[in-house]
């Protein structure tokens, strides 16, 4: 006789599978309605083309999560030069970030066995290494069925995620039980994974490799060369990094007010997604703020719109103040602040930082950022920057200390993964 409890995971899986198939079919018109959605859409239905052979499979939701996988991809390349690397992403924004480091880059199929098996029909997967909270039950179940080792890296369970996961109860525990190893970003997340039923022996604290990237600009000469691509003077530079729609309401109004007051500084506006460039151009125009595209020849405009992918990190190298986007309006949870902190840049963060709450706590403990919630907050910070207030440089130095404390996570993660893979080979 089958117990009531033992039937629940089976029933939940069946309902999820039916909903997933129906949802993926209904999603087709919605995806086709937008240019971004249409991009490589058939990969979401398992049409992965001629991809064949044995691969190490890495997966991250978008560009930020892929950034956290890059140190691990490099480590696999270094230890096994013949290895083929597959990187899948949920959002098209991650495709460009992954391309230089992978042999194959694909959009992740919808989470249903039909699409997943179609994508994997000619692939032998040596390991599946995925980032943060990308817990796709059907995908993990299929890979587990194929005896693929499953590694969750840069693992975190934010308060926002916990609210949803608690509703899944035993079903989530079943999914998590399939994991070979969880590399948690910190002790708080480690405890949460264990509370959800993951074997404590399989949950290690390794840090987050997303924050494990070294600055690409390492000399004052290279920094000056980068700055001259944008500006011909030596005024302070504000960078609005990974800006999301809605955040410009406060910042563009503050820029216009500062301009009226005669404050002198430069600004780089870096949209999170390039397809939003037109949106921000219209908002700059409506605020009466002259600007030019970064891809145009250097001019005298004090505002430059960054219209190329992957250039934000180098812009931080010559910035004096960096606002970290996705933190001023709800729904995004904040983006990576340590990319700017690595250069000793003073940071500004909004109140919505659920996705980076661990790093925000570390920054807060060192008083290494300035909180921003209103136009008045932004104006006060711009006034400080324009007169080169030394307190901003002090904050930037403290932020760099936080970056240094988080450096090395990639090595720790790969050491843990290697031990698991070696034990599986020996068994």
VOPAGU-2260 file (C-alpha; in pm, 1 decimal, decimal comma):
REM VOPAGU-2260
SITE   aa  ch    i         X         Y         Z
SITE  UNK   A    0       0,0       0,0       0,0
SITE  UNK   A    1     138,2     340,4     -99,0
SITE  UNK   A    2     125,7     600,8     176,9
SITE  UNK   A    3     -40,0     936,6     133,0
SITE  UNK   A    4     292,1    1116,1     184,3
SITE  UNK   A    5     472,8     909,5     -80,1
SITE  UNK   A    6     206,2     991,6    -337,5
SITE  UNK   A    7     241,5    1366,5    -294,1
SITE  UNK   A    8     576,8    1414,0    -470,0
SITE  UNK   A    9     452,6    1197,0    -756,9
SITE  UNK   A   10     128,6    1395,9    -787,0
SITE  UNK   A   11     313,8    1728,4    -759,8
SITE  UNK   A   12     558,7    1619,5   -1030,3
SITE  UNK   A   13     274,5    1517,9   -1260,7
SITE  UNK   A   14      96,1    1848,7   -1210,5
SITE  UNK   A   15     419,8    2042,8   -1263,2
SITE  UNK   A   16     492,4    1846,0   -1579,7
SITE  UNK   A   17     144,9    1907,5   -1722,3
SITE  UNK   A   18     161,3    2276,6   -1633,4
SITE  UNK   A   19     510,4    2303,2   -1780,9
SITE  UNK   A   20     407,3    2153,8   -2113,7
SITE  UNK   A   21      95,8    2368,1   -2138,7
SITE  UNK   A   22     281,3    2680,1   -2029,9
SITE  UNK   A   23     563,5    2629,9   -2279,2
SITE  UNK   A   24     313,0    2596,4   -2564,1
SITE  UNK   A   25     115,7    2901,0   -2454,9
SITE  UNK   A   26     438,1    3100,8   -2416,9
SITE  UNK   A   27     523,4    3080,1   -2787,3
SITE  UNK   A   28     301,5    3372,8   -2903,3
SITE  UNK   A   29     419,0    3586,7   -2611,4
SITE  UNK   A   30     785,4    3526,5   -2694,1
SITE  UNK   A   31     725,5    3597,1   -3061,1
SITE  UNK   A   32     567,0    3930,4   -2973,8
SITE  UNK   A   33     903,4    4080,6   -2873,5
SITE  UNK   A   34    1233,6    4097,5   -3058,8
SITE  UNK   A   35    1421,0    3982,3   -2749,8
SITE  UNK   A   36    1182,4    3691,5   -2700,0
SITE  UNK   A   37    1210,7    3572,3   -3060,3
SITE  UNK   A   38    1586,1    3546,2   -3040,6
SITE  UNK   A   39    1690,4    3179,6   -3074,6
SITE  UNK   A   40    1347,0    3084,3   -2946,2
SITE  UNK   A   41    1354,4    2726,0   -3074,0
SITE  UNK   A   42    1639,8    2645,5   -2839,6
SITE  UNK   A   43    1385,4    2683,9   -2559,3
SITE  UNK   A   44    1202,9    2390,2   -2716,9
SITE  UNK   A   45    1510,5    2166,9   -2724,4
SITE  UNK   A   46    1632,0    2244,2   -3075,8
SITE  UNK   A   47    2001,1    2258,9   -2993,5
SITE  UNK   A   48    2118,0    2184,7   -3347,3
SITE  UNK   A   49    2426,8    1973,0   -3407,4
SITE  UNK   A   50    2553,7    1981,1   -3048,7
SITE  UNK   A   51    2700,3    1635,9   -2981,1
SITE  UNK   A   52    2961,9    1462,1   -2768,6
SITE  UNK   A   53    3082,7    1477,0   -2411,0
SITE  UNK   A   54    3057,6    1812,0   -2230,8
SITE  UNK   A   55    3090,1    1985,5   -1898,4
SITE  UNK   A   56    2760,6    2170,9   -1873,6
SITE  UNK   A   57    2741,3    2506,0   -1693,0
SITE  UNK   A   58    2418,2    2698,3   -1646,2
SITE  UNK   A   59    2342,1    3051,2   -1526,5
SITE  UNK   A   60    2023,0    3253,6   -1549,1
SITE  UNK   A   61    2169,1    3564,9   -1713,2
SITE  UNK   A   62    2489,1    3767,2   -1752,9
SITE  UNK   A   63    2542,2    3816,1   -1379,0
SITE  UNK   A   64    2512,8    3446,9   -1297,6
SITE  UNK   A   65    2735,4    3354,8   -1594,1
SITE  UNK   A   66    2996,8    3590,5   -1451,7
SITE  UNK   A   67    3001,7    3371,1   -1142,3
SITE  UNK   A   68    3069,7    3062,3   -1354,8
SITE  UNK   A   69    3359,2    3202,5   -1557,1
SITE  UNK   A   70    3631,9    3127,7   -1295,1
SITE  UNK   A   71    3503,0    2768,3   -1280,2
SITE  UNK   A   72    3497,0    2731,5   -1659,3
SITE  UNK   A   73    3854,7    2858,1   -1675,5
SITE  UNK   A   74    3957,5    2607,4   -1409,3
SITE  UNK   A   75    3802,1    2316,3   -1601,7
SITE  UNK   A   76    3979,1    2434,7   -1918,2
SITE  UNK   A   77    4310,1    2451,5   -1736,7
SITE  UNK   A   78    4284,1    2103,2   -1586,2
SITE  UNK   A   79    4138,4    1939,2   -1896,9
SITE  UNK   A   80    4224,9    2120,5   -2218,9
SITE  UNK   A   81    4035,2    1866,9   -2427,1
SITE  UNK   A   82    3711,4    1929,5   -2236,0
SITE  UNK   A   83    3418,1    2070,8   -2428,4
SITE  UNK   A   84    3225,5    2340,8   -2243,7
SITE  UNK   A   85    2851,2    2393,8   -2284,1
SITE  UNK   A   86    2696,7    2702,2   -2122,4
SITE  UNK   A   87    2319,8    2745,1   -2111,9
SITE  UNK   A   88    2135,4    3055,7   -1998,8
SITE  UNK   A   89    1774,9    3142,8   -1922,7
SITE  UNK   A   90    1794,4    3501,1   -2046,9
SITE  UNK   A   91    1941,7    3608,0   -2383,6
SITE  UNK   A   92    2154,5    3866,0   -2199,6
SITE  UNK   A   93    2378,9    3582,7   -2085,3
SITE  UNK   A   94    2460,9    3456,8   -2435,9
SITE  UNK   A   95    2720,7    3723,0   -2515,6
SITE  UNK   A   96    2881,6    3698,0   -2173,7
SITE  UNK   A   97    2924,1    3321,4   -2205,4
SITE  UNK   A   98    3034,0    3302,6   -2570,0
SITE  UNK   A   99    3408,6    3378,0   -2525,4
SITE  UNK   A  100    3445,6    3099,5   -2268,8
SITE  UNK   A  101    3236,2    2816,3   -2414,6
SITE  UNK   A  102    3243,1    2577,0   -2707,4
SITE  UNK   A  103    2863,7    2579,6   -2716,8
SITE  UNK   A  104    2617,5    2840,7   -2590,0
SITE  UNK   A  105    2243,9    2768,7   -2578,0
SITE  UNK   A  106    1921,0    2895,6   -2424,0
SITE  UNK   A  107    1790,7    2655,7   -2160,1
SITE  UNK   A  108    1483,9    2458,4   -2272,1
SITE  UNK   A  109    1155,7    2502,9   -2091,3
SITE  UNK   A  110    1145,2    2278,8   -1784,6
SITE  UNK   A  111     962,6    1979,3   -1927,2
SITE  UNK   A  112    1108,5    1632,5   -2007,6
SITE  UNK   A  113     999,0    1656,4   -2372,4
SITE  UNK   A  114    1211,8    1962,8   -2444,7
SITE  UNK   A  115    1499,1    1862,3   -2216,1
SITE  UNK   A  116    1538,7    1515,5   -2365,9
SITE  UNK   A  117    1520,4    1660,7   -2713,5
SITE  UNK   A  118    1810,6    1894,3   -2632,3
SITE  UNK   A  119    2018,4    1620,3   -2472,0
SITE  UNK   A  120    1958,2    1342,3   -2723,1
SITE  UNK   A  121    2316,9    1347,1   -2856,2
SITE  UNK   A  122    2500,0    1473,4   -2546,9
SITE  UNK   A  123    2694,5    1294,5   -2275,8
SITE  UNK   A  124    2717,7    1523,4   -1975,0
SITE  UNK   A  125    3016,6    1474,5   -1743,2
SITE  UNK   A  126    2886,3    1718,5   -1483,7
SITE  UNK   A  127    2615,8    1982,3   -1450,6
SITE  UNK   A  128    2733,5    2293,4   -1266,3
SITE  UNK   A  129    2467,7    2559,2   -1214,3
SITE  UNK   A  130    2451,3    2886,0   -1029,5
SITE  UNK   A  131    2268,7    3037,4    -734,2
SITE  UNK   A  132    1898,6    2938,0    -732,2
SITE  UNK   A  133    1837,9    2787,3   -1077,1
SITE  UNK   A  134    1645,5    2489,8    -935,4
SITE  UNK   A  135    1459,7    2343,6   -1234,6
SITE  UNK   A  136    1294,1    2022,3   -1107,4
SITE  UNK   A  137    1239,2    1846,0   -1441,2
SITE  UNK   A  138    1589,9    1924,4   -1564,3
SITE  UNK   A  139    1756,1    1803,8   -1243,6
SITE  UNK   A  140    1540,8    1490,1   -1238,9
SITE  UNK   A  141    1637,3    1402,6   -1598,4
SITE  UNK   A  142    2008,1    1459,0   -1535,5
SITE  UNK   A  143    1990,2    1257,5   -1214,3
SITE  UNK   A  144    1824,5     975,9   -1410,3
SITE  UNK   A  145    2129,8     983,3   -1638,0
SITE  UNK   A  146    2363,8     966,3   -1333,9
SITE  UNK   A  147    2508,7    1310,2   -1404,0
SITE  UNK   A  148    2675,2    1471,0   -1096,7
SITE  UNK   A  149    2484,3    1787,3   -1004,2
SITE  UNK   A  150    2664,6    2083,4    -846,6
SITE  UNK   A  151    2490,3    2396,0    -719,3
SITE  UNK   A  152    2752,9    2670,4    -690,0
SITE  UNK   A  153    2739,4    3024,9    -555,5
SITE  UNK   A  154    2436,2    2886,7    -374,2
SITE  UNK   A  155    2200,4    3122,3    -201,1
SITE  UNK   A  156    1846,3    3119,8     -65,2
SITE  UNK   A  157    1728,2    3477,5     -18,0
SITE  UNK   A  158    1423,4    3572,9     187,8
SITE  UNK   A  159    1241,7    3633,1    -140,9
SITE  UNK   A  160    1322,8    3279,9    -262,3
SITE  UNK   A  161    1234,3    3125,1      72,2
SITE  UNK   A  162     877,7    3255,0      54,0
SITE  UNK   A  163     822,8    3065,3    -271,6
SITE  UNK   A  164    1021,0    2754,2    -185,7
SITE  UNK   A  165     837,4    2698,3     143,7
SITE  UNK   A  166     519,2    2648,1     -58,8
SITE  UNK   A  167     687,6    2358,6    -241,6
SITE  UNK   A  168     766,8    2168,0      78,3
SITE  UNK   A  169     848,9    1799,0      26,5
SITE  UNK   A  170     873,7    1842,7    -349,2
SITE  UNK   A  171    1158,6    2090,0    -313,9
SITE  UNK   A  172    1332,6    1859,6     -66,0
SITE  UNK   A  173    1314,4    1583,1    -324,6
SITE  UNK   A  174    1473,2    1808,9    -587,8
SITE  UNK   A  175    1749,2    1923,2    -351,9
SITE  UNK   A  176    1822,3    1563,9    -250,3
SITE  UNK   A  177    1941,4    1495,0    -606,1
SITE  UNK   A  178    2234,5    1737,7    -571,3
SITE  UNK   A  179    2583,4    1593,2    -536,4
SITE  UNK   A  180    2712,6    1910,6    -370,1
SITE  UNK   A  181    2593,4    2256,3    -270,3
SITE  UNK   A  182    2860,9    2526,7    -256,5
SITE  UNK   A  183    2689,1    2794,3     -48,1
SITE  UNK   A  184    2788,3    3159,6     -68,4
SITE  UNK   A  185    2790,3    3203,3     310,6
SITE  UNK   A  186    2696,2    3036,5     639,9
SITE  UNK   A  187    2346,3    3184,2     642,7
SITE  UNK   A  188    2265,5    3022,5     308,8
SITE  UNK   A  189    2435,0    2700,1     418,8
SITE  UNK   A  190    2197,7    2678,1     715,6
SITE  UNK   A  191    1896,1    2740,5     493,2
SITE  UNK   A  192    1990,5    2460,8     252,5
SITE  UNK   A  193    2034,9    2223,8     544,9
SITE  UNK   A  194    1697,4    2331,0     687,8
SITE  UNK   A  195    1543,8    2234,2     353,2
SITE  UNK   A  196    1676,9    1883,0     394,7
SITE  UNK   A  197    2009,1    1879,3     211,0
SITE  UNK   A  198    2256,6    1643,5     376,8
SITE  UNK   A  199    2488,3    1870,7     583,5
SITE  UNK   A  200    2787,8    1675,7     450,7
SITE  UNK   A  201    2694,3    1795,9     101,6
SITE  UNK   A  202    2670,3    2167,8     186,9
SITE  UNK   A  203    2998,2    2361,0     202,3
SITE  UNK   A  204    3062,4    2732,9     246,3
SITE  UNK   A  205    3286,7    2840,4     -41,4
SITE  UNK   A  206    3184,0    3197,6    -120,7
SITE  UNK   A  207    3041,0    3330,0    -445,8
SITE  UNK   A  208    3261,8    3310,5    -755,6
SITE  UNK   A  209    3055,4    3588,3    -912,2
SITE  UNK   A  210    3263,9    3820,1    -697,9
SITE  UNK   A  211    3589,1    3642,6    -779,1
SITE  UNK   A  212    3694,5    3838,3   -1084,4
SITE  UNK   A  213    4012,0    4045,6   -1086,3
SITE  UNK   A  214    4009,9    4394,1   -1239,9
SITE  UNK   A  215    4093,9    4388,8   -1610,7
SITE  UNK   A  216    4250,6    4739,3   -1598,7
SITE  UNK   A  217    4566,9    4712,8   -1392,7
SITE  UNK   A  218    4774,0    5022,9   -1472,2
SITE  UNK   A  219    4718,6    5396,1   -1450,9
SITE  UNK   A  220    4810,9    5426,8   -1819,8
SITE  UNK   A  221    4545,4    5173,3   -1923,3
SITE  UNK   A  222    4293,5    5350,6   -1700,4
SITE  UNK   A  223    4368,0    5687,0   -1863,8
SITE  UNK   A  224    4336,4    5531,9   -2210,2
SITE  UNK   A  225    3996,0    5391,0   -2121,8
SITE  UNK   A  226    3878,0    5722,9   -1983,4
SITE  UNK   A  227    3988,4    5909,4   -2296,4
SITE  UNK   A  228    3757,7    5687,2   -2502,2
SITE  UNK   A  229    3471,3    5855,7   -2317,9
SITE  UNK   A  230    3581,9    6198,3   -2195,4
SITE  UNK   A  231    3850,4    6455,4   -2283,9
SITE  UNK   A  232    3871,6    6613,6   -1937,9
SITE  UNK   A  233    3955,5    6505,3   -1584,6
SITE  UNK   A  234    3623,1    6577,8   -1415,1
SITE  UNK   A  235    3482,2    6323,0   -1168,6
SITE  UNK   A  236    3281,1    6040,6   -1327,0
SITE  UNK   A  237    2949,5    5898,2   -1211,9
SITE  UNK   A  238    2851,6    5559,1   -1358,3
SITE  UNK   A  239    2491,3    5445,2   -1344,5
SITE  UNK   A  240    2566,2    5074,5   -1383,9
SITE  UNK   A  241    2313,8    4810,8   -1497,0
SITE  UNK   A  242    2040,8    5074,8   -1485,9
SITE  UNK   A  243    1682,7    4948,2   -1487,9
SITE  UNK   A  244    1375,2    5136,2   -1616,7
SITE  UNK   A  245    1232,1    5348,5   -1338,0
SITE  UNK   A  246    1564,8    5418,5   -1171,7
SITE  UNK   A  247    1628,9    5707,2   -1407,2
SITE  UNK   A  248    1336,3    5895,8   -1251,0
SITE  UNK   A  249    1550,5    5981,0    -949,4
SITE  UNK   A  250    1891,6    5993,6   -1116,7
SITE  UNK   A  251    1807,5    6194,0   -1431,3
SITE  UNK   A  252    1615,2    6447,9   -1223,8
SITE  UNK   A  253    1917,3    6475,6    -992,8
SITE  UNK   A  254    2149,1    6519,8   -1293,7
SITE  UNK   A  255    1927,5    6797,0   -1430,7
SITE  UNK   A  256    1919,8    6970,0   -1092,2
SITE  UNK   A  257    2299,0    6943,6   -1058,2
SITE  UNK   A  258    2342,1    7090,6   -1406,2
SITE  UNK   A  259    2127,1    7390,6   -1312,4
SITE  UNK   A  260    2341,9    7442,9   -1003,4
SITE  UNK   A  261    2654,8    7446,4   -1216,7
SITE  UNK   A  262    2809,3    7129,3   -1074,7
SITE  UNK   A  263    3073,5    6984,9   -1304,9
SITE  UNK   A  264    3117,3    6609,8   -1356,6
SITE  UNK   A  265    3072,7    6342,4   -1621,4
SITE  UNK   A  266    2823,1    6056,2   -1630,7
SITE  UNK   A  267    2810,1    5715,0   -1798,9
SITE  UNK   A  268    2459,7    5569,0   -1830,6
SITE  UNK   A  269    2488,2    5189,3   -1867,4
SITE  UNK   A  270    2152,1    5014,1   -1924,1
SITE  UNK   A  271    2126,3    4658,8   -1794,6
SITE  UNK   A  272    1992,4    4552,2   -2136,1
SITE  UNK   A  273    2099,9    4714,1   -2461,7
SITE  UNK   A  274    1747,3    4700,9   -2603,1
SITE  UNK   A  275    1655,3    4961,1   -2338,9
SITE  UNK   A  276    1893,3    5219,9   -2487,3
SITE  UNK   A  277    1611,3    5392,2   -2676,5
SITE  UNK   A  278    1406,7    5406,6   -2356,8
SITE  UNK   A  279    1685,1    5585,9   -2167,8
SITE  UNK   A  280    1759,1    5815,6   -2462,7
SITE  UNK   A  281    1398,3    5933,9   -2458,3
SITE  UNK   A  282    1419,8    5996,3   -2083,5
SITE  UNK   A  283    1744,2    6190,6   -2119,6
SITE  UNK   A  284    1583,9    6402,6   -2388,7
SITE  UNK   A  285    1273,6    6467,5   -2178,9
SITE  UNK   A  286    1498,0    6590,1   -1894,7
SITE  UNK   A  287    1691,7    6817,9   -2129,7
SITE  UNK   A  288    2018,9    6633,4   -2077,0
SITE  UNK   A  289    2258,9    6643,1   -2377,1
SITE  UNK   A  290    2430,2    6310,8   -2439,4
SITE  UNK   A  291    2601,7    6091,9   -2696,2
SITE  UNK   A  292    2655,5    5722,0   -2756,8
SITE  UNK   A  293    2979,1    5561,1   -2638,7
SITE  UNK   A  294    3020,2    5413,1   -2986,7
SITE  UNK   A  295    3040,4    5764,7   -3133,0
SITE  UNK   A  296    3358,2    5971,5   -3144,4
SITE  UNK   A  297    3452,9    6143,8   -2815,7
SITE  UNK   A  298    3289,1    6483,1   -2782,2
SITE  UNK   A  299    3211,9    6749,7   -2524,5
SITE  UNK   A  300    2893,5    6595,1   -2386,6
SITE  UNK   A  301    2906,1    6527,8   -2013,1
SITE  UNK   A  302    2671,8    6226,8   -2042,4
SITE  UNK   A  303    2760,5    5914,3   -2241,6
SITE  UNK   A  304    2522,3    5624,5   -2303,8
SITE  UNK   A  305    2704,6    5291,8   -2296,8
SITE  UNK   A  306    2569,4    5105,9   -2600,0
SITE  UNK   A  307    2801,2    4803,7   -2615,8
SITE  UNK   A  308    2783,3    4479,1   -2419,4
SITE  UNK   A  309    3054,9    4382,7   -2170,9
SITE  UNK   A  310    3217,6    4726,5   -2137,4
SITE  UNK   A  311    3078,8    4823,2   -1796,9
SITE  UNK   A  312    3362,4    4666,2   -1596,9
SITE  UNK   A  313    3624,1    4880,5   -1772,0
SITE  UNK   A  314    3410,1    5192,7   -1721,0
SITE  UNK   A  315    3418,1    5130,5   -1346,3
SITE  UNK   A  316    3799,1    5156,2   -1363,9
SITE  UNK   A  317    3785,2    5534,7   -1414,9
SITE  UNK   A  318    3468,2    5602,9   -1214,9
SITE  UNK   A  319    3460,1    5802,9    -892,8
SITE  UNK   A  320    3106,7    5699,7    -797,5
SITE  UNK   A  321    2904,1    5399,0    -912,8
SITE  UNK   A  322    2533,4    5348,0    -860,4
SITE  UNK   A  323    2453,0    4975,8    -873,0
SITE  UNK   A  324    2135,9    4929,9   -1074,6
SITE  UNK   A  325    1842,2    4704,8   -1001,6
SITE  UNK   A  326    1842,7    4830,1    -642,4
SITE  UNK   A  327    1629,8    5144,4    -661,4
SITE  UNK   A  328    1304,8    4990,8    -789,7
SITE  UNK   A  329    1145,9    4664,4    -671,7
SITE  UNK   A  330    1157,9    4340,7    -866,6
SITE  UNK   A  331    1527,8    4309,5    -954,2
SITE  UNK   A  332    1710,7    4273,4    -622,1
SITE  UNK   A  333    2030,6    4456,5    -714,0
SITE  UNK   A  334    2327,6    4365,6    -932,9
SITE  UNK   A  335    2692,4    4289,4    -856,0
SITE  UNK   A  336    2853,9    4577,0    -660,9
SITE  UNK   A  337    3198,0    4419,3    -627,8
SITE  UNK   A  338    3284,3    4464,9    -994,6
SITE  UNK   A  339    3307,2    4837,0    -917,1
SITE  UNK   A  340    3441,1    4782,7    -564,6
SITE  UNK   A  341    3743,7    4601,5    -708,4
SITE  UNK   A  342    3859,2    4941,0    -838,2
SITE  UNK   A  343    3801,2    5119,1    -506,8
SITE  UNK   A  344    3500,7    5306,2    -644,7
SITE  UNK   A  345    3255,3    5464,2    -401,5
SITE  UNK   A  346    2923,9    5273,2    -422,6
SITE  UNK   A  347    2562,1    5386,9    -407,1
SITE  UNK   A  348    2285,6    5131,2    -350,7
SITE  UNK   A  349    1909,7    5157,3    -339,7
SITE  UNK   A  350    1687,3    4980,8     -84,5
SITE  UNK   A  351    1599,2    4674,9    -297,9
SITE  UNK   A  352    1899,4    4440,3    -263,5
SITE  UNK   A  353    1744,6    4096,4    -202,4
SITE  UNK   A  354    1971,6    3926,3    -457,7
SITE  UNK   A  355    2288,7    4070,9    -309,2
SITE  UNK   A  356    2186,0    4082,8      54,9
SITE  UNK   A  357    2496,1    3891,1     164,4
SITE  UNK   A  358    2734,7    4138,9      -0,7
SITE  UNK   A  359    2527,6    4436,2     109,0
SITE  UNK   A  360    2561,6    4319,1     469,7
SITE  UNK   A  361    2939,3    4298,5     433,1
SITE  UNK   A  362    2950,8    4645,4     278,8
SITE  UNK   A  363    2721,2    4779,2     548,4
SITE  UNK   A  364    2939,6    4639,0     825,3
SITE  UNK   A  365    3232,5    4839,7     686,3
SITE  UNK   A  366    3023,7    5150,8     603,8
SITE  UNK   A  367    3138,4    5097,4     246,1
SITE  UNK   A  368    2844,4    5235,4      47,6
SITE  UNK   A  369    2597,7    5524,1      45,3
SITE  UNK   A  370    2224,9    5439,8      52,2
SITE  UNK   A  371    2006,8    5611,4    -206,2
SITE  UNK   A  372    1626,1    5628,8    -191,4
SITE  UNK   A  373    1525,1    5976,7    -309,6
SITE  UNK   A  374    1623,6    6247,2    -555,2
SITE  UNK   A  375    1753,5    6450,2    -260,8
SITE  UNK   A  376    1985,3    6162,3    -165,6
SITE  UNK   A  377    2120,6    6150,5    -520,7
SITE  UNK   A  378    2168,4    6528,0    -539,0
SITE  UNK   A  379    2360,8    6533,3    -209,9
SITE  UNK   A  380    2589,6    6256,8    -333,4
SITE  UNK   A  381    2651,0    6433,1    -665,7
SITE  UNK   A  382    2745,3    6750,7    -479,0
SITE  UNK   A  383    2998,2    6551,4    -272,7
SITE  UNK   A  384    3144,2    6389,6    -582,2
SITE  UNK   A  385    3174,4    6717,7    -774,0
SITE  UNK   A  386    3389,0    6869,1    -496,3
SITE  UNK   A  387    3583,6    6542,6    -457,2
SITE  UNK   A  388    3484,3    6489,4     -95,6
SITE  UNK   A  389    3755,5    6264,5      58,8
SITE  UNK   A  390    3490,3    6060,8     244,4
SITE  UNK   A  391    3386,8    5905,9     -88,9
SITE  UNK   A  392    3740,0    5784,0    -152,5
SITE  UNK   A  393    3743,5    5635,0     199,5
SITE  UNK   A  394    3419,0    5452,3     127,3
SITE  UNK   A  395    3565,4    5321,3    -197,0
SITE  UNK   A  396    3870,1    5184,9     -14,4
SITE  UNK   A  397    3645,0    5003,3     231,1
SITE  UNK   A  398    3444,5    4858,1     -57,1
SITE  UNK   A  399    3765,7    4726,3    -210,3
SITE  UNK   A  400    3842,6    4550,7     117,9
SITE  UNK   A  401    3510,0    4364,7      85,5
SITE  UNK   A  402    3602,6    4261,8    -268,6
SITE  UNK   A  403    3939,1    4129,8    -143,3
SITE  UNK   A  404    3765,7    3925,9     129,6
SITE  UNK   A  405    3549,6    3754,2    -133,4
SITE  UNK   A  406    3832,7    3680,6    -375,5
SITE  UNK   A  407    3934,0    3314,1    -417,7
SITE  UNK   A  408    3588,6    3154,7    -413,7
SITE  UNK   A  409    3642,3    2997,0    -755,6
SITE  UNK   A  410    3941,0    2795,1    -634,9
SITE  UNK   A  411    3752,6    2675,1    -327,6
SITE  UNK   A  412    3453,1    2567,3    -536,0
SITE  UNK   A  413    3661,0    2377,8    -791,7
SITE  UNK   A  414    3854,5    2195,8    -518,9
SITE  UNK   A  415    3525,5    2076,3    -369,2
SITE  UNK   A  416    3384,5    1970,4    -707,8
SITE  UNK   A  417    3703,9    1785,8    -800,2
SITE  UNK   A  418    3689,3    1581,7    -479,4
SITE  UNK   A  419    3334,1    1470,4    -555,6
SITE  UNK   A  420    3416,1    1379,3    -916,3
SITE  UNK   A  421    3724,1    1184,5    -807,3
SITE  UNK   A  422    3524,5     989,7    -550,0
SITE  UNK   A  423    3263,1     900,9    -812,0
SITE  UNK   A  424    3532,8     778,3   -1050,4
SITE  UNK   A  425    3687,5     564,4    -777,1
SITE  UNK   A  426    3357,1     414,0    -666,5
